[in-house]
């Protein structure tokens, strides 16, 4: 599996990485593409690589022992899930400065990853965190290294996504997957505004967000469809309800 890109302005497709090994989970911000790469077969684990589209140059981001996966990027900052410690942490890398930092390092004593599925937007990194229960949403403000609790309901929260100050995630507090969000513009927990986005009685999962638009997988019609919600107008609308799964 390789990584390819497509330029919407010029209607041209171009290869990003066609190494003979497996590449997957691409993410992009500006001219920089990052992905999970298995070329170093001696490790039998994945690494994080990047590609500068403007300069047509590839570069390694993290090739440490054990596995690095699920990269996300915003500006010059790349984040990923890292298994070099026994339970899994979140690391980040500043492309401009060449610095790697360990963002989360919580010894939960549990057999599943302590921190996983990171997302990043501007000054905020968020992730699914298993330190207290089966899954909460935690985050950190990059500028001052202040860690925050975003949601710690006594149920599973997972699949976080982020755009600006708005975090969204899958939440099972009502017995099935719903989509919830939180405004992180305030550093004070009491002033943060959590809100439901979709609590339909069927299952919703895997949200993403850009600007005011939230999208997710939705099973209300039997198969998985794609639905959306406009945070500015408070309106929900279907994106694709074709008879097969999306």
C-alpha positions in Angstrom: 0.0 0.0 0.0 1.4 3.4 -1.1 0.5 7.0 -0.4 -0.7 9.2 -3.3 -2.0 12.8 -3.4 -4.3 14.8 -5.7 -4.0 18.6 -6.4 -7.6 20.0 -6.7 -6.3 23.2 -8.2 -4.4 21.5 -11.1 -6.4 18.3 -11.3 -3.2 16.3 -11.0 -2.4 13.1 -9.1 1.1 12.6 -7.7 2.9 9.9 -5.7 3.9 10.8 -2.1 5.5 7.5 -1.1 5.8 4.3 -3.2 8.3 2.5 -1.1 8.0 -1.3 -1.5 6.8 -1.7 2.1 3.4 -0.8 3.5 2.4 2.9 4.1 -0.9 3.9 5.6 -2.8 6.4 7.7 -1.8 9.6 5.9 -2.5 13.1 7.3 -1.8 16.5 5.7 -1.4 20.1 6.8 -0.3 22.7 4.3 2.5 21.2 2.1 3.4 18.5 4.6 2.1 14.9 4.4 2.8 12.4 7.2 2.1 8.7 7.5 2.7 5.4 9.2 5.5 3.4 7.4 6.7 -0.2 7.7 9.8 0.0 5.5 12.2 -0.8 8.4 11.3 -4.5 8.4 14.1 -5.3 10.8 12.0 -3.6 13.5 8.8 -5.4 12.5 7.0 -2.2 13.6 5.9 1.0 11.9 7.6 4.4 11.9 6.5 7.9 11.1 7.7 9.6 7.9 6.9 12.9 6.2 7.0 14.5 2.7 7.3 18.1 1.7 5.2 18.5 -1.4 6.7 21.9 -2.4 10.3 20.6 -2.1 9.5 17.1 -3.3 11.5 15.8 -0.3 10.9 12.9 2.1 12.1 12.8 5.6 11.9 10.6 8.7 10.1 11.9 11.8 10.4 9.0 14.2 12.1 5.6 13.7 12.6 4.7 17.4 12.3 1.1 18.5 8.9 -0.5 18.9 6.0 1.0 16.9 4.8 4.5 16.1 1.4 4.9 14.5 -1.7 7.0 13.8 0.0 10.3 13.0 -1.8 13.7 12.9 -0.3 17.1 11.9 -1.1 20.8 12.3 1.4 23.3 11.0 4.9 22.2 12.0 3.7 19.9 14.8 3.3 16.1 14.2 1.7 13.9 16.9 1.4 10.1 17.0 0.7 7.1 19.2 4.0 5.5 20.4 4.6 2.1 22.0 8.2 2.5 23.2 6.9 2.5 26.7 5.0 -0.6 27.9 1.5 0.9 27.8 1.7 3.5 25.0 2.1 7.3 25.0 1.6 10.3 22.8 4.6 12.0 21.3 5.0 15.1 19.2 7.7 16.4 16.8 8.3 20.0 15.8 9.5 19.8 12.1 10.9 23.4 12.2 12.9 22.8 15.4 13.6 19.1 15.1 12.5 18.3 18.7 10.6 15.2 19.9 8.6 15.5 23.1 6.7 13.0 25.2 3.2 14.4 25.7 1.5 11.7 27.9 3.2 9.3 30.3 0.7 7.8 32.7 1.3 4.4 34.3 -2.2 3.0 34.5 -1.2 -0.6 35.2 -3.7 -1.7 32.6 -3.0 -3.9 29.6 -4.3 -1.6 26.9 -2.6 1.6 25.8 -2.6 4.4 28.3 -2.9 7.1 25.6 -3.9 6.6 22.0 -5.6 8.1 18.9 -4.1 11.7 19.0 -5.5 14.7 17.2 -4.0 18.2 16.9 -5.2 21.6 15.8 -3.1 24.8 16.3 -2.2 25.0 20.0 -4.1 22.0 21.3 -3.4 18.2 21.2 -6.1 15.8 22.4 -6.2 12.0 22.7 -8.1 9.0 24.1 -6.8 8.3 27.6 -7.3 5.2 29.7 -5.7 6.2 33.0 -9.0 6.5 34.9 -11.5 4.2 33.2 -12.1 2.5 29.9 -11.5 5.7 28.0 -11.6 9.5 28.6 -10.6 12.4 26.4 -7.6 14.4 27.7 -5.6 17.2 26.0 -2.7 19.6 26.4 -2.2 23.3 25.4 1.2 23.2 23.6 2.1 26.8 24.4 2.3 26.3 28.1 2.3 22.4 28.5 -1.0 22.6 30.5 -2.8 19.3 30.5 -6.6 19.3 30.6 -9.4 16.8 31.1 -12.0 17.3 28.4 -14.4 14.5 29.2 -14.3 11.8 31.9 -17.8 10.5 32.0 -18.1 7.0 33.5 -18.4 5.4 30.0 -16.3 5.0 26.9 -15.1 8.1 25.0 -13.1 7.5 21.9 -12.1 8.6 18.3 -11.3 12.3 19.2 -11.0 14.9 16.5 -10.2 18.6 16.7 -10.5 21.8 14.8 -9.5 25.1 16.4 -10.9 25.1 19.9 -13.7 22.5 19.2 -13.1 18.9 20.2 -15.5 16.1 19.1 -15.5 12.4 20.0 -17.6 9.2 20.1 -19.4 8.9 23.5 -21.2 5.9 24.9 -22.7 7.5 28.0 -26.2 6.8 26.6 -25.6 3.1 26.0 -24.6 3.4 22.4 -22.2 5.5 20.3 -23.2 9.2 20.2 -21.3 12.3 19.1 -20.4 14.9 21.7 -18.3 18.1 21.5 -16.6 20.6 23.8 -15.4 24.2 23.4 -11.8 24.4 24.7 -11.4 28.1 24.4 -11.2 28.5 28.2 -8.4 26.9 30.2 -10.8 26.7 33.2 -12.7 23.3 33.4 -15.8 25.0 34.9 -16.1 27.3 31.9 -15.7 24.8 29.1 -18.9 24.1 27.3 -19.6 20.4 26.5 -22.5 19.7 24.2 -24.2 16.8 22.4 -24.0 16.9 18.6 -25.9 13.7 17.7 -27.7 11.4 20.2 -29.8 9.4 17.8 -30.7 6.0 19.3 -28.7 4.2 16.7 -24.9 4.1 16.7 -22.7 7.1 15.6 -18.9 6.7 15.4 -15.6 8.1 14.0 -16.4 11.9 13.9 -14.2 14.5 12.2 -14.4 18.2 12.1 -13.4 21.2 10.0 -14.5 24.7 10.9 -18.1 24.5 12.0 -18.9 21.2 10.2 -18.8 17.9 12.1 -19.2 14.6 10.2 -19.5 11.0 11.4 -20.5 7.4 10.5 -24.2 6.8 11.4 -26.2 3.5 11.5 -29.7 4.9 11.9 -30.8 3.5 8.5 -29.3 0.0 9.0 -26.1 0.5 7.1 -23.4 2.9 8.0 -24.1 6.3 6.3 -22.4 9.7 6.6 -24.1 12.5 8.5 -23.1 16.0 9.3 -23.9 18.8 11.7 -23.4 22.6 11.3 -22.3 24.0 14.7 -23.1 27.6 13.5 -26.7 26.9 12.4 -27.4 23.9 14.7 -28.7 21.9 11.7 -28.0 18.2 11.0 -28.1 16.8 7.4 -27.2 13.6 5.6 -24.1 13.5 3.4 -24.4 10.0 1.9 -27.2 7.5 2.6 -26.5 5.1 -0.3 -27.8 1.6 0.4 -24.3 0.1 1.1 -21.9 1.0 3.9 -20.0 4.3 3.9 
